Amino acid sequence: MVRQRRKPTSDTAAAAESEKRTAAAMAEPVAGTEPVATPSQWSTRTQWIVFAVASGVCAAFNGAFAKLTTTELTTSLSNAISNLVGLSDHENVVEYIVRAMFFVLNLVFNGVMWSLFTTALARGTSATQVSIMNTSTNFIVTALLGIAVFSEKLPPLWWAGASLLVVGNVITGRKNDGDESASAETTVEAEPLIVLEEDGGAREADETAYKDDEDSDVPDIPVE
């Protein structure tokens, strides 16, 4: 009696080979091409910019309200308010109320600023870029508030220094972004090796299963 060994059918082998090629093709990046971001992906990527800018604006108003809590400008403002509402005899009380309101606004904007800043850090890809956007926005808005509210005059040297600060922040942010992109490309290139190893293990498991079923599935053939 001779046992005839059964080999995997051609359809099964072809299907396994097709799955292997499909997995390898999906794992290997196409040279010279980059993934195209959808509008929803662009919206997710740019959300951190909105939160970082908003946190910088809140930080600027936080500083302005802190200054209004102690400056002499608040005295003039409270006197004008007391004359407007007919409380000229209680100017001191009105002044304390106005200063207390500015102090409360200072605390509120401080809390909102930290909330927006942490949200920007959570949704952003780089803490350096978030900090740069926050600091630059805070710097510019603070200067504008100083001119509009406190009638401050900024010399040209200040504007030159502010411009250099913004340029330096942009250069630092671009360098950090380039390092993260190179790290991401290295990770993507390493992924196909893991996929191929897993595919090879699956193929070996299939071959073992075929060998185990040979004796049970193939009938005996008599030999004359």
C-alpha positions as CSV (number, residue, x, y, z in Angstrom):
1,M,0.0,0.0,0.0
2,V,1.4,3.4,-1.0
3,R,0.1,6.7,0.4
4,Q,-0.3,9.5,-2.0
5,R,0.5,12.9,-0.5
6,R,-1.9,15.7,-1.3
7,K,-0.3,19.1,-2.0
8,P,-2.1,22.4,-1.7
9,T,-4.3,23.2,-4.7
10,S,-3.2,25.8,-7.1
11,D,-6.1,28.1,-6.3
12,T,-5.1,28.1,-2.6
13,A,-1.5,28.8,-3.4
14,A,-2.4,31.5,-5.8
15,A,-4.6,33.2,-3.3
16,A,-1.9,33.1,-0.6
17,E,0.7,34.5,-3.0
18,S,-1.8,37.3,-4.0
19,E,-2.4,38.2,-0.4
20,K,1.4,38.4,0.2
21,R,1.9,40.7,-2.8
22,T,-1.0,42.9,-1.8
23,A,0.3,43.3,1.8
24,A,3.9,44.1,0.5
25,A,2.5,46.6,-2.0
26,M,0.5,48.4,0.7
27,A,3.4,48.5,3.1
28,E,6.0,49.9,0.7
29,P,5.7,53.7,0.1
30,V,5.7,54.7,-3.6
31,A,8.8,56.7,-4.4
32,G,8.3,60.4,-5.2
33,T,4.8,60.5,-3.8
34,E,3.4,62.0,-0.6
35,P,0.0,61.3,1.1
36,V,-2.7,63.7,0.2
37,A,-4.4,65.4,3.1
38,T,-8.1,65.7,3.0
39,P,-9.9,68.9,4.2
40,S,-10.8,67.3,7.5
41,Q,-7.2,66.3,8.1
42,W,-6.0,69.9,7.3
43,S,-8.7,71.2,9.7
44,T,-7.4,68.9,12.5
45,R,-3.7,69.9,11.8
46,T,-4.4,73.6,12.0
47,Q,-6.6,73.6,15.1
48,W,-3.6,74.0,17.3
49,I,-2.8,77.3,15.6
50,V,-6.1,78.8,16.5
51,F,-5.8,77.7,20.1
52,A,-2.2,78.9,20.3
53,V,-3.0,82.4,18.9
54,A,-6.1,82.7,21.1
55,S,-4.0,81.8,24.2
56,G,-1.5,84.5,23.2
57,V,-4.2,87.1,22.8
58,C,-5.6,86.2,26.3
59,A,-2.1,86.5,27.8
60,A,-1.8,90.0,26.4
61,F,-5.2,91.0,27.8
62,N,-4.2,89.4,31.1
63,G,-1.2,91.7,31.3
64,A,-3.3,94.7,30.3
65,F,-5.9,94.1,33.0
66,A,-3.1,93.5,35.6
67,K,-1.6,96.9,34.8
68,L,-5.0,98.6,34.9
69,T,-5.5,97.2,38.4
70,T,-2.6,99.4,39.8
71,T,-2.2,102.3,37.3
72,E,-3.3,105.9,37.7
73,L,-5.3,105.6,34.5
74,T,-7.8,103.6,36.4
75,T,-8.4,106.5,38.8
76,S,-9.2,108.8,35.9
77,L,-11.5,106.1,34.4
78,S,-13.3,105.5,37.7
79,N,-13.8,109.2,38.3
80,A,-15.3,109.6,34.8
81,I,-17.7,106.6,35.6
82,S,-18.8,108.1,38.9
83,N,-19.6,111.4,37.3
84,L,-21.5,109.7,34.5
85,V,-23.7,107.7,36.9
86,G,-24.1,110.6,39.4
87,L,-21.9,109.1,42.2
88,S,-19.4,112.0,42.5
89,D,-19.6,111.8,46.3
90,H,-18.4,108.2,46.2
91,E,-15.5,108.3,43.8
92,N,-13.3,106.2,46.1
93,V,-15.9,103.4,46.3
94,V,-16.3,103.4,42.5
95,E,-12.5,103.3,42.1
96,Y,-12.2,100.3,44.3
97,I,-15.0,98.5,42.4
98,V,-13.4,99.3,39.1
99,R,-10.0,98.1,40.2
100,A,-11.6,94.9,41.7
101,M,-13.3,94.3,38.3
102,F,-10.0,94.6,36.5
103,F,-8.4,92.2,39.0
104,V,-11.1,89.6,38.4
105,L,-10.8,90.0,34.6
106,N,-7.0,89.5,35.1
107,L,-7.7,86.1,36.8
108,V,-10.3,85.1,34.3
109,F,-8.1,85.8,31.3
110,N,-5.2,84.0,33.0
111,G,-7.3,80.9,33.4
112,V,-8.6,81.0,29.9
113,M,-5.1,81.5,28.5
114,W,-3.8,78.4,30.3
115,S,-6.8,76.3,29.2
116,L,-6.3,77.3,25.5
117,F,-2.5,76.8,25.7
118,T,-2.8,73.3,27.1
119,T,-5.4,72.5,24.4
120,A,-3.0,73.7,21.7
121,L,-0.3,71.5,23.2
122,A,-2.6,68.5,23.1
123,R,-3.7,69.0,19.5
124,G,-0.3,70.2,18.1
125,T,2.6,68.1,16.9
126,S,5.3,70.2,18.5
127,A,5.4,71.9,21.9
128,T,8.1,74.3,20.4
129,Q,5.8,75.5,17.6
130,V,2.9,76.0,20.1
131,S,5.1,78.1,22.4
132,I,6.5,80.1,19.5
133,M,3.0,81.0,18.2
134,N,1.8,81.9,21.7
135,T,4.8,84.1,22.5
136,S,4.8,85.9,19.2
137,T,1.0,86.6,19.4
138,N,1.4,87.8,23.0
139,F,4.3,90.0,22.1
140,I,2.5,91.8,19.2
141,V,-0.9,92.1,20.9
142,T,0.7,93.5,24.0
143,A,2.4,96.2,21.9
144,L,-0.9,97.1,20.2
145,L,-2.7,97.3,23.6
146,G,0.1,99.5,25.0
147,I,-0.4,101.9,22.1
148,A,-4.2,101.9,22.2
149,V,-4.9,101.9,25.9
150,F,-1.9,103.4,27.6
151,S,-0.8,105.7,24.8
152,E,2.7,104.2,24.9
153,K,5.2,105.1,22.1
154,L,7.4,102.3,20.9
155,P,10.8,103.4,19.4
156,P,12.0,101.9,16.1
157,L,14.6,99.9,18.0
158,W,11.7,98.0,19.7
159,W,10.1,97.1,16.5
160,A,13.4,95.9,15.1
161,G,13.9,93.7,18.1
162,A,10.4,92.3,17.8
163,S,11.0,91.5,14.2
164,L,14.2,89.6,15.0
165,L,12.4,87.7,17.7
166,V,9.6,86.6,15.4
167,V,12.1,85.6,12.7
168,G,14.1,83.6,15.2
169,N,11.0,81.8,16.4
170,V,10.0,80.9,12.9
171,I,13.5,79.5,12.1
172,T,13.4,77.4,15.3
173,G,10.0,76.1,14.6
174,R,10.9,75.1,11.0
175,K,14.0,73.2,12.2
176,N,12.0,71.4,14.8
177,D,9.3,70.5,12.2
178,G,12.0,69.1,9.9
179,D,13.5,66.9,12.6
180,E,10.0,65.4,13.3
181,S,9.3,64.8,9.6
182,A,12.6,62.9,9.2
183,S,11.8,60.8,12.3
184,A,8.3,60.0,10.9
185,E,9.8,58.9,7.5
186,T,12.2,56.6,9.3
187,T,9.3,55.0,11.2
188,V,7.3,54.5,8.0
189,E,10.2,52.8,6.2
190,A,10.7,50.3,9.1
191,E,7.1,49.2,9.1
192,P,7.2,46.9,5.9
193,L,9.8,44.6,7.6
194,I,7.3,43.9,10.4
195,V,4.5,43.2,7.9
196,L,6.7,40.8,5.8
197,E,7.7,38.9,8.9
198,E,4.1,38.5,10.0
199,D,3.2,37.3,6.5
200,G,6.0,34.8,6.5
201,G,4.9,33.4,9.8
202,A,1.4,33.0,8.5
203,R,2.6,31.2,5.4
204,E,4.6,28.8,7.6
205,A,1.5,28.1,9.7
206,D,-0.5,27.3,6.5
207,E,2.2,24.9,5.3
208,T,2.2,23.1,8.7
209,A,-1.6,22.8,8.6
210,Y,-1.4,21.1,5.1
211,K,1.2,18.6,6.3
212,D,-0.9,17.7,9.3
213,D,-4.0,17.0,7.1
214,E,-2.2,14.8,4.6
215,D,-2.6,11.4,6.3
216,S,-6.2,12.0,7.3
217,D,-7.6,13.3,4.0
218,V,-5.8,11.0,1.4
219,P,-7.2,7.5,1.0
220,D,-5.0,4.5,0.6
221,I,-4.2,3.4,-3.0
222,P,-3.6,-0.3,-3.6
223,V,-0.5,-1.3,-5.6
224,E,-0.5,-4.4,-7.8
